[in-house]
Amino acid sequence: MVNKVYLVTPRGFCAGVEMAIKALSWMLKIYDETIYCYHEIVHNKWIVNKFEGHNVVFVENPSEIPQGAIVMLSAHGTSPDVENKFNKKAILTINSVCPLVTKVHHEAKKYTDQGAQIIYVGHKGHDEALGAIGVSPENMHLVESINDLDNLNLKGETALLAQTTLAISEWEPIMNHSKKLYPNLSMPRKSDLCYATTNRQSAIVDILDKVNSVLVVGSENSSNTKALVEMVKSNGCQAHRIENVSDLRSLNLDGNVAITAGASAPDHLVFEIIDNLHAKELIEFNHINEEEYFPLPKELRNNVKTISNFLEHFCIQDQYPPKSKGIGNDRKWSATEALNSL
């Protein structure tokens, strides 16, 4: 039997996920056509299923969209070559890439222009890694382990970049070993690791001495969810990744349990799980408050403003997404409200 449940904050949606979900929600409100989204908008099954039920088709290749389509590029980032292919077929392309991923793309281009060979620490096949490597495929070398790093044997100028959603425990050993192998290694002044990824990992580590196990809510293909699970396990505590309430059936939990969520997991799933744990006590554990905000993609903002002005002029403002009160108040409109408005 579960005694206490510690609800960890921060958890769930990061600023990049908030932005991407709201952007796709706006597109559904202002365009009647099917919206084609490159990759899952974020790595969460519930959210993907929600959008698929509202005229969004997720694709993995530009060849899958019809000529003249409306396209959104996911939060994980898209290589220049793939983006160009979409642009040639689409009548409109909105890029909802997370600004922190854009930072890595800019760094990759900068180091490439300087003639450096770039070590990119990431997960092979992950959408973010595919997009980043595609910025400079001739100069970037994906590594997942110290063994991969030892097999590179690069010559000349070298630089080091990272997938934003890595676990600190994945990143730091490879970073430190890279510095030993390449003493003149170039690195960004500010870490590539996402603030939200780092905050969620730090928060869960701080609670481990109070609990017997940790539940991490998130989908299997969510890198930052996996990073949370690995962080807990590396600190000697039981960890279970669960998608939803149904996954509780296979677990035999007792004592004190902490619950957190990956950056793509909606909070209602967390509370459904808490309700089904039937714990004696729920305790909120607040590690740090996050106030980061990423604005909607500029082209989308401009399109929404144009259409909104038209609607206001003809007194048909009910076409606004509920509670959004127009694009200028986006900061006050959450991704959860956006999903609920569909």
Beta strands, then each sheet from edge to edge (+ up, - down):
strand 1: 2-9
strand 2: 35-38
strand 3: 56-59
strand 4: 69-73
strand 5: 90-95
strand 6: 117-121
strand 7: 140-143
strand 8: 158-162
strand 9: 213-217
strand 10: 238-242
strand 11: 255-261
strand 12: 281-286
sheet 1: 10+ 9+ 11+ 1+ 12+
sheet 2: 3+ 2+ 4+ 5+
sheet 3: 7+ 6+ 8+
end
